[in-house]
Amino acid sequence: MKPFKFINEFRIADHQFQIKTELREKQIEATVTEEGKLLYQKWYPVNSGFLADEDELWNERAREAHEQVIEEIETLFTIKERIKEVTQAVYHYRFGRVLFAFNLLDEAKEEFQFAIDLRADFIKAYRKLAACYLKERNYRQAADTLKKTLETTEPFPDLLNDLGVAYTLSGEYRRAKDCFSQALEKKPDFQEANFNLGILLLLSSYEADSDHKVALPVRVIRSLHSLKGASYLRNSGWKEKIETLLGKIEKKKYEGLLPELLDLQFQLATREDPIAVKFDFFFLKFMYGKMKMDVESIRFYENWLSENIQNFKYADYWNDMGVIHLIQCRNYFLNALEEIEKAHQLNPNFEEAAENLEKIKRIKNGFLILLRALLKK
C-alpha cells in the first residue's frame, strides 16, 4: 500500500479552511489554505527506515500530524473567544503574534488593536500591527500606523527602521532615507537599517538610470555579511537565504538580484520569532485553551525553551522560562495537596500528614491567587 493524502475542509467562524497532508521529500508536509490562498505549512520528520516498507506506520504518523493541525486551528478560535474579556494588553499582543504566524491577519490585527486600546504606549503592538498591513501589501496603512506611534513615543531605531521600510515599499524614498539615517544615528551598528538604506540607494540609482546599469552599493554587501551572523537570524533558514544572495553577488550574477534583495527586505520586516510564537501558543493554551497542561507537556516546553535560549541575551526569553516555572509551581503545589490528602486518608492518625494538610489548606487560596496574579500581570 502506498502512502496517501489526507484532505479536510472545515468551516470555523468566518473561515473555510482546507488542510492537506502528504509525504514530500521524506517528511510529512501539512498545508493550510483558505480560498486557494496559502496560510501556512508545517513539516514533520519521518524515520527514513520505514518509508519504503511500513506504509501503515507512515499513514498513522501522517494522520496524527493532520489531526494535530486541525486541532491547532480549533484551539486558536477557542482562545479567541475566551480572551475577549481579558484586560491585560500583553495577552492580546501574545495572541496576535501567534495569529500573525498562522497568517490569520484579520484576527491578528484585532488582537494588536485590542492591546493598543488597553495600553496606548504599547510600541511592540503598533509594530506588529504595521507588519500585518505590510503582509497585506497595504504599505500606506503600515506607514500611518507607525507614524501614529511616533507622535506619542521616542523614535526608537527599530521603529524608524520599520517606518523606513513602509516608505520604501510605498515609493516614498526621501522619507525612507530620513528614517534609516535617523535610525543609524541612534544605533550606528544597526545592520538591518544599513541593509535597508543600501537597498534604497540601489532603488534610487535604478530610477535615475533607465538601463539599470548601476553598481551594487558596498553598504548592501557589508550589511548582508553582518546579517548572516546575526544571532536573531539563526533560525528558519535565514543564513541559507543570505548566503545564496552573497554567492550571486560574488559571481556577479546581478540579473534578477534586485527583486531577491527586496524580497529579503520584506521577509525581514514581516518576520516572526519562532521561539516566542511557540511559547506564546503554549502559554495561551494553558491559560485559555481547552487542553490541560500535564507535567510531561510542561517539562517538554521547559526543556525545549532551555535548549533554545542559551545563545540569546533576550530578556523576553528568560522571562518566558520564569513563567514556565510559575506554571510548574502551581501544578506541583496542587499535586502536593492531593498526595498529602491521600496520606491523611490512608492514616488519619499520621500527625505529620495532618499538620501538613492543615498548613496547605490554610495558604491554598492565597497562594493560588498570587500565582494567578503573577501569570496574569
N, C-alpha and C positions, 0 to 999 in steps of 0.2 A: 504494500500500500504506500502510495506517495503522499507526502505532506500536502495539506490543502489549506485554502484561505478561510479565515473566519471573517464574516462581514455582518455588521449590525447597523441598522438605522433606528434611532430613537429620538423622541422629542422630549425636551425638558425646558421649562419656562418658555421663552420665545425662540428657542433654538431647535433646529433639526440637524442632528449630528450623524455622520457616517463614520464608523470605525472599521478599519480593515487591518487584519493581522496576517502576516505571511512570512515565509523564510526568504531572507535575502543575504547572500554572501556570508553564509554560515552564522547568521544571527537572526533573531526574531525581530521583525520591524512592525510596529503598530503605528498606523497613520490615522489622524483625526481630521476630517474635513467638514465644512458646512457650506452647502450650496456650491460645491465644487472648489471652494477656496480652502487651501491648506491652512490648518490652525497650528498643529504641531505633530512631531513624530517622536517616538521613543524606541530605543533599541535594547534588546535583552540578549546576553551572550548565550550561546548554545555549545555544549560539550561536543566537539567535533567527532568524538568517538562513537556517538550514536546517530549521527546524521544519515549514514548510509543504510543501516540495517535495523534501526529501532524506531520505526516511524510512529508507533503508538506513543512512545515516550516523548518524541518531538511534539506530536499533536497535543498531548496533555500539557506540556510546557507552554505551547502556543496558546492553548485555550485559557490557561491561567493568566498569561500576560494580557490576553484580550479582555478577560473579565476584570482584571485589575484596572485597565484603562477606563472601562465603563464605570467602575466603582469610584475612581478618582473624579470623574466628571460629576457624578451624582453627589459626591461629597462636597465639591465646590459649591453646588447650588444649595445644599443643606446649610453650609456655613453662611452663605449669602443671606438666607432667611433669618438665621439665628443671630447674626451680627448687626442687624438693622438698628436695634435699640441701644447698642453699645456706644458709650460716650467717650471712650478713650481713643484719641486720634490715631495713636500708633497701631492699634489693631486694624483699623481700616487701611492704614498705609501698608501693613504687612500683607493683608489680604489682597489689596490692589496689586502688590508686587507679584503675588502668586498668579493672579488672573492675567497680568501682563505677560508672564512667562508662557501661559497657555494660549496667548493671543486672543483672549476674550476681552477685547479692548473697550467695548461699551461698558461692561461691568467694571473693568479696571478704572476707567475714568470716573465712574460713580463713586468708587471707594476712595480714590485720591481726592475727589472734591469733598466727600464727607470729612476726610482728615483735615483738609484746609478750612472747612466751615467750623470745625471744632477747635482748630488751632491755626490762627491766621498767619503765624510766622513759621509754619512747617515747610522749610525750604525743600527738603527731600521729596515731599509730596508734590510740590509745584514742579520739580524737575521731572518726576516720573509722569505727571500729567502731561507735560510738554512732550515727553518721549512717546506717549500714546498718540499724540497728534502727529509726531514725526512718522510713526509707523503707518498712520493713515494717509501720509503724504499731504497733510494739512499744515504746511510749513508756516503760513501766516498765523494760524491759531497758536502754534507752538511758540512762535516769537512773542506774540501778545501775552501768553501765559507767563513767560519768563520775564518780560518787561514789567508786568504787574508785580512780580516778586521784588524786582529791583527798586520799586517805589517805596518799599517798606523795610528793606533789609540791606545789609552791607553787600557790595558787589564782590562776592567770593569768586575766586578763579574758576572753579567748576561751573558756577552759574554763568559767568561771562563766556566760557567756552561753549556751553550748551546753546546760549543765545547766538553766538557766532556761527555755529553750525546751522541753526534755523535760518539765519540771514543768508548764509551761503547757499543753502538749498532753495531759498526763495529768490535768489538772484540779486540780493542787496549787498554787493561786495564791499562797498565803502563802510557800511555799518558793521559788517562781519569783521573787517580788518581792525576796526576800532576795538571791538570786543576781544579779539585774540591778542591784540597788542596790550590791552589793559590787563588781561589775564596773565600774560608773560611778565609784565612789570611787577605784578604782585607775587608771581611764582615763576622765576626765571627757568627753573628746571622742569617745567610743566610740558612734558614731551607730547602729550596729546594735542595741546593748543599749538605747539610748534608744528606738528604734522598738519593740523588744520590750516594754519597760516600758510604753510608751504603749498597746500592744495589750492588755497585761494590765489596765491601768486601765479600758480600754473594756469588756473582758470582765467585770470585776468590777461595773461600772456596769450592764451588761445583766442580770446576776444579781440586782441589787438592784431593778431597775425592770422589772416584768413587761410593761409596754407598750413597752419598748425605746426610749423617747423620751429618749435621752441625747445629750449633746454630744460631738463628737469631740475628744479631748484635743489641745491645741495641740502637745504633745510629738510626736504622731504626724505631724502636718503638717510640722513643722520637720525632723524626722529623715528624712522622705521626700525633702524638698528636698536635704538633705545627702547621702543615699544616691544620689540621681540623679547627683551629681557625683563619686562615689567612684571612684578610679582602678581598684580591683579589680573594679568592676562595669561596666567599659566594654564588655565583650564580651557576646555571647549575648542581646541584646535586653533587658537589664535596664532601660536608660533608657526604652525604649518602655513596658514594664510599669508603671514608676513614674509616668511622665507620664500614662498612662491613668487611674491612681488619683487623681492630683492634679487632673486635669481633672474627674473626677466630684465630687471634694470642692469644687472651686471653683464648680461649678454646683449644689452642694447636692443631688446625686443620691445620697442615702445608702442607698437601698433595695438590699440585696444587697452593700453595701460591706464589711461585717464578714467574710463568707466570703472575699472577694477579698484583704483585708488578711491574714487568716490563711493564705491560700494563698501570699502573698508571703513571709510569715514562714517557712513550711515550705520554700519553694523556696530561700530564703537559707540556711537551716540545713542543707540537703542538697545545696547546690551543689557542682559540681566546678570545678576550674581548668582550662579547656580548653588553655591553653598548656602547663601542667605535664603534663597527661594525654597530649597529643600527643608531647611529648618523651619521657616515660616509655615509651610504646609503642615509639617509635623505638629507644631505648636497649636495651630488653629484647629487641627483635627482633635487634639487633646482638649482644647477649651470649648469648642463649639460643634465638632463633628459627632456623629453617632458612635464612632468607634471608641471603645475604652482602651486606653493605652496600658498594656500589660508590662510586666517587668522586662521581658525579653525585647519588646519593641523599644522601650525607653533606653535599654542598655545598647541596643543596636545603634540608635541615633547618637548616644553618648560616644561610643567608640568611633563611629563614622566622623562625627564633628571633631573629636580629639585628633584623629589622623589628619584631617584636612586643615586645621588651623595652626599647626605647629610652625609653619613657614610664613605666617602672616602676622603683622603687627596691627591688626584692626580691632579696635575696642568692641565693635558690634559682635564679632565672632566670640570673643571671650565672655561678653555679656550673655550671649545665647547659651554658652556652656553653663554659666551660672543658673540660667533659667531651667535647664535640664536637671540640674542638681536640686533645685527647689521642687520640681515635679517629683523627683525620686524621693525627696524628703517627705513629701505628703504621702506618697504611696507606702513608704516604709513605716511611717507613723501609723497608718490605718492597718497595715499588716501586723504591726506590733500589738495594737489594741486587740485585734482578732485572736492572735496567738495567746496573749495573756488571759483573755476571756475564756479560751479553751482550757488553759491550765487551771483556772479557777473552777470551771465546771467539772473537770475531772477530779479535783480535790479541793472542795470548799474550805478545808482546814489548812491549806497551804498558805501560811501567813504572808510570805514574800510576794506571792502572786496576788493575794488580796490587796496588799498595800500598793503594789504597782498599778493594779487596776483602778484603785481609788484615785491615785495621783493622775493617771492618764485621763480618766473621765473628768476630773476637776479642770484640767487645762485644755481638754479636747476642742471645745468650741472656739476658745480664744486663739489657740494655735492654728487651727484650720482657717479661721478668719484672717489671721496675719499672713499666712501663706497665700491665700486667695488674693489679698490686697497687694502683696508683692508681685504676684503674677499678672494682676490686672492694672498695675500702675500706669 
